């Protein structure tokens, strides 16, 4: 199984406001590549700094998504699925950010590690911190790479437990 775990942080309520992304590529249950990047969003307004600590000053000289895409495209190639915790959110951010920057991303199947945690272990509530606490996974919540890595570990544990991932 080859998959990409990803996590976006956003600057504001617009789904096109990605300001950070964490990417972890997993092949046969092992992390084989990982990276995180700051992204310059389309607006200077940051309303979620209190959550992730990222400000306009942190990203103003960073690449916009269209300039970053050539560096991160390799993470998406040849994967069976993309995993994210609350996948509907991260999928919508990827799509809106790509669309807003004229980037065509491949059509991919998304798997939600929240749903996987509920189905596999009956974990409630299923916020990322709760799942990580229950499974003993270290987490620096709202750090995009740490969140993506935690998601990857949740999916790998579920696969080892024989869970059906879809």
VOGU-3710 file (C-alpha; in Angstrom, 3 decimals, decimal comma):
1> xxxxxxxxxx> 0,000/0,000/0,000  1,267/3,454/-0,940  -0,434/6,514/0,445  0,095/10,175/1,188  -0,936/11,646/4,515  -1,383/15,390/4,390  -2,449/18,251/6,586  -3,188/21,864/5,735  -3,274/24,876/8,006  -5,330/27,829/6,788
11> xxxxxxxxxx> -5,034/31,567/7,342  -8,731/32,405/7,312  -12,122/30,826/6,726  -11,610/30,665/2,959  -10,711/27,149/1,844  -8,226/28,745/-0,584  -6,163/30,214/2,274  -3,675/27,379/2,833  -0,668/28,790/4,678  1,126/25,514/5,509
21> xxxxxxxxxx> 1,100/21,930/4,345  2,602/18,786/5,836  3,157/15,763/3,591  4,130/12,222/4,592  4,480/9,491/1,989  4,103/5,908/3,218  4,965/2,743/1,325  4,377/-0,719/2,768  3,764/0,650/6,244  6,915/2,797/6,395
31> xxxxxxxxxx> 7,423/6,514/6,024  9,622/7,025/2,956  9,431/10,799/2,479  8,181/13,770/4,457  8,227/17,537/4,135  6,418/20,635/5,247  6,135/23,989/3,561  4,784/27,401/4,339  2,516/28,798/1,622  1,681/32,405/0,835
41> xxxxxxxxxx> -2,133/32,591/0,810  -4,064/35,004/-1,428  -4,934/37,389/1,428  -2,895/39,004/4,191  -5,663/38,438/6,733  -4,823/35,759/9,314  -7,542/34,834/11,771  -6,223/31,402/12,830  -2,774/32,465/14,071  -3,953/31,680/17,614
51> xxxxxxxxxx> -4,363/28,033/16,521  -1,228/27,349/14,456  1,044/30,302/15,254  1,587/31,280/11,603  1,376/34,964/10,657  1,478/36,954/7,422  5,081/37,915/8,239  5,968/34,205/8,300  4,587/33,576/4,808  4,800/36,843/2,875
61> xxxxxxxxxx> 8,030/35,768/1,134  7,010/32,106/0,760  5,813/30,655/-2,558  2,195/30,729/-3,594  0,698/27,288/-4,196  1,309/27,379/-7,957  5,024/27,970/-7,328  5,152/25,303/-4,612  3,320/22,622/-6,612  6,362/21,491/-8,668
71> xxxxxxxxxx> 8,169/20,731/-5,378  5,327/18,723/-3,823  3,844/16,975/-6,864  6,074/13,921/-6,304  4,262/13,129/-3,040  1,007/12,573/-4,966  2,427/10,347/-7,708  1,494/6,674/-7,655  -0,341/6,654/-4,330  -3,354/4,436/-3,720
81> xxxxxxxxxx> -5,061/7,131/-1,645  -4,564/10,349/0,310  -5,231/10,268/4,054  -6,128/13,213/6,252  -7,719/13,661/9,647  -11,096/15,175/8,774  -10,366/14,472/5,118  -13,306/16,521/3,830  -11,624/19,677/5,145  -8,155/18,958/3,757
91> xxxxxxxxxx> -9,562/17,815/0,424  -11,557/21,044/0,126  -8,474/23,113/0,981  -6,372/21,270/-1,598  -9,031/21,721/-4,280  -9,782/25,387/-3,521  -6,116/26,338/-3,173  -5,213/24,524/-6,395  -8,171/26,030/-8,278  -7,359/29,517/-7,003
101> xxxxxxxxxx> -3,785/29,148/-8,252  -4,520/27,511/-11,599  -3,007/24,182/-10,540  -4,467/20,879/-11,716  -4,066/18,245/-9,033  -4,671/14,580/-9,811  -8,037/13,083/-8,927  -7,399/11,022/-5,835  -9,304/8,894/-3,368  -9,324/10,403/0,128
111> xxxxxxxxxx> -9,454/8,377/3,345  -10,404/10,003/6,642  -8,354/8,877/9,635  -11,120/10,178/11,923  -13,574/7,714/10,404  -10,938/4,978/10,427  -10,287/5,540/14,161  -14,005/5,365/14,933  -14,519/2,232/12,856  -11,355/0,394/13,902
121> xxxxxxxxxx> -11,113/1,155/17,620  -14,411/2,840/18,512  -12,604/6,026/19,532  -14,860/8,976/20,472  -14,322/11,880/20,373  -12,104/11,664/17,327  -10,265/14,959/17,287  -6,666/14,289/16,267  -5,358/14,967/19,768  -7,869/12,502/21,258
131> xxxxxxxxxx> -6,963/9,735/18,816  -3,241/10,318/19,314  -3,638/10,282/23,103  -5,561/7,003/22,917  -3,019/5,365/20,585  0,095/6,812/22,247  1,168/8,838/19,204  3,257/11,953/19,835  1,715/15,101/18,412  2,473/18,820/18,169
141> xxxxxxxxxx> -1,078/19,669/17,167  -1,531/22,219/14,362  2,033/21,768/13,183  1,256/20,579/9,649  4,021/17,968/9,485  3,286/16,593/12,954  -0,428/16,351/12,112  0,275/14,612/8,781  2,703/12,200/10,440  0,134/11,370/13,146
151> xxxxxxxxxx> -2,477/10,715/10,478  -0,040/8,389/8,673  0,588/6,481/11,901  -3,145/6,093/12,549  -3,679/4,661/9,056  -0,666/2,332/9,357  -1,882/0,995/12,709  -5,351/0,438/11,309  -3,927/-1,429/8,320  -1,827/-3,623/10,643
161> xxxxxx> -4,985/-4,287/12,674  -6,644/-5,570/9,514  -8,953/-2,594/9,083  -10,631/-2,018/5,769  -9,429/1,362/4,501  -11,693/3,190/2,096
//
